[in-house]
Amino acid sequence: MKPTNQKIAFIPKLYCNIFGHDFHVSRKVTLHVKEYQCKHCKKQATTNGNGKLTELTPKFMEINSILEQMYSRRALRLASNSYTDNTLRVTG
């Protein structure tokens, strides 16, 4: 049997246990909601309704993807409405 690489996986976890996670933004869902990933141990987190970091579970992944779809549709709709409003004001 081949030896496993448990020492390699253990070091980042140990680092995070001692110094804490070093989260970086991995995905921007909306202006206020973002997904984060730890630079060392690859643990994922997201912001909850209160703005605090929580572990990124499949439930939160689904919520974030739906929220991103709604946000992008709304932004697209508002951008197209403001374009038509500006066009009408200029010609009118």
Buried (B, 14 or more C-beta within 10 A) or exposed (E): EEEEEEEEEEEBEEBBEEEEBBBEEBBEBBEEBBBBBBBBBEBBBBBEEEEEEEEBEEEBEEBBEEBBEEBEEEEEEEEEEEEEEEEEEEEE
